[in-house]
Amino acid sequence: MERTVNILGFAGSLRKGSYNKALLRAALELVPRDTRLEIFDLEGIPPFNQDLENQPSEKVKEFKAKIRAADAILIATPEYNYSIPGVLKNAIDCASRPYGDNAFEHKPVAIMGASPGMTGTARAQYHLRQCFVFLTCFALNQPEVMVPFAQEKIDREGKVTDQKTKEKIRELLESLVAWTNKLKGA
Ligand SMILES: Cc1cc2nc3c(=O)[nH]c(=O)nc-3n(C[C@H](O)[C@H](O)[C@H](O)COP(=O)(O)O)c2cc1C
């Protein structure tokens, strides 16, 4: 019998009307059978200060505990200046420290991203993949879910209306679950 796969998802945006938060909300409705997706909001994670890395805030402690408890991670990243937003990088930095206490170690991880631009966060996603090398995450390579012209695919209520985008998210979730089970030897 397949056991439940628990995924923790977070978006690299604090914006209420975030397209990337919308992708995660859509994912809640598209998870495969025997899969649970919990969304974590990065709001409240303080700027990382290495002087204080041994006294993390409650929010960082909670974030690290949730990452550790999850079987897999799903990140929805915006693209800022051809890279990942500082909010996302800061959260990753906080959860990876102090040295030897990296919550992401050996976690299967998948990426998706939406932008009003024509490349749909492609450049940010490749920068994020670079971080996974030092984090020793097991990144899912395919499918790549890059959602360009997001304003045409997500409505004003923050609902993904585009069928092809929903299909890609469904495919990503199925692949992440298969990847997670493979890594666990299930
Ligand atoms: C500081 C900043 C830099 C941006 N740089 C890019 C960029 O390099 N590429 C891009 O496609 N969009 C860029 N944008 C537009 C974002 O894709 C857009 O604001 C998007 O809605 C952010 O994601 P969100 O909706 O999840 O908050 C930038 C926006 C900001 C605020």
PDBQT file of the ligand as one rigid body, heavy atoms in Angstrom, charges set to zero:
ROOT
HETATM    1  C1  LIG A 201      11.985  44.154  -8.148  1.00  0.00    +0.000 C 
HETATM    2  C2  LIG A 201      11.249  43.488  -9.292  1.00  0.00    +0.000 A 
HETATM    3  C3  LIG A 201      11.979  42.932 -10.321  1.00  0.00    +0.000 A 
HETATM    4  C4  LIG A 201      11.324  42.258 -11.356  1.00  0.00    +0.000 A 
HETATM    5  N1  LIG A 201      12.062  41.620 -12.319  1.00  0.00    +0.000 NA
HETATM    6  C5  LIG A 201      11.451  40.805 -13.205  1.00  0.00    +0.000 A 
HETATM    7  C6  LIG A 201      12.226  39.975 -14.083  1.00  0.00    +0.000 A 
HETATM    8  O1  LIG A 201      13.433  39.967 -14.082  1.00  0.00    +0.000 OA
HETATM    9  N2  LIG A 201      11.548  39.140 -14.925  1.00  0.00    +0.000 N 
HETATM   10  C7  LIG A 201      10.169  39.079 -14.949  1.00  0.00    +0.000 A 
HETATM   11  O2  LIG A 201       9.628  38.304 -15.727  1.00  0.00    +0.000 OA
HETATM   12  N3  LIG A 201       9.424  39.866 -14.129  1.00  0.00    +0.000 NA
HETATM   13  C8  LIG A 201      10.019  40.701 -13.247  1.00  0.00    +0.000 A 
HETATM   14  N4  LIG A 201       9.283  41.463 -12.375  1.00  0.00    +0.000 N 
HETATM   15  C9  LIG A 201       7.818  41.408 -12.450  1.00  0.00    +0.000 C 
HETATM   16  C10 LIG A 201       7.318  40.233 -11.626  1.00  0.00    +0.000 C 
HETATM   17  O3  LIG A 201       7.351  39.059 -12.437  1.00  0.00    +0.000 OA
HETATM   18  C11 LIG A 201       5.872  40.515 -11.165  1.00  0.00    +0.000 C 
HETATM   19  O4  LIG A 201       5.881  41.591 -10.269  1.00  0.00    +0.000 OA
HETATM   20  C12 LIG A 201       5.209  39.288 -10.562  1.00  0.00    +0.000 C 
HETATM   21  O5  LIG A 201       3.849  39.567 -10.386  1.00  0.00    +0.000 OA
HETATM   22  C13 LIG A 201       5.868  38.895  -9.241  1.00  0.00    +0.000 C 
HETATM   23  O6  LIG A 201       5.367  37.654  -8.795  1.00  0.00    +0.000 OA
HETATM   24  P1  LIG A 201       4.118  37.543  -7.810  1.00  0.00    +0.000 P 
HETATM   25  O7  LIG A 201       2.918  37.907  -8.652  1.00  0.00    +0.000 OA
HETATM   26  O8  LIG A 201       4.092  36.121  -7.377  1.00  0.00    +0.000 OA
HETATM   27  O9  LIG A 201       4.304  38.506  -6.668  1.00  0.00    +0.000 OA
HETATM   28  C14 LIG A 201       9.915  42.168 -11.355  1.00  0.00    +0.000 A 
HETATM   29  C15 LIG A 201       9.188  42.763 -10.312  1.00  0.00    +0.000 A 
HETATM   30  C16 LIG A 201       9.844  43.395  -9.282  1.00  0.00    +0.000 A 
HETATM   31  C17 LIG A 201       9.049  43.984  -8.132  1.00  0.00    +0.000 C 
ENDROOT
TORSDOF 0
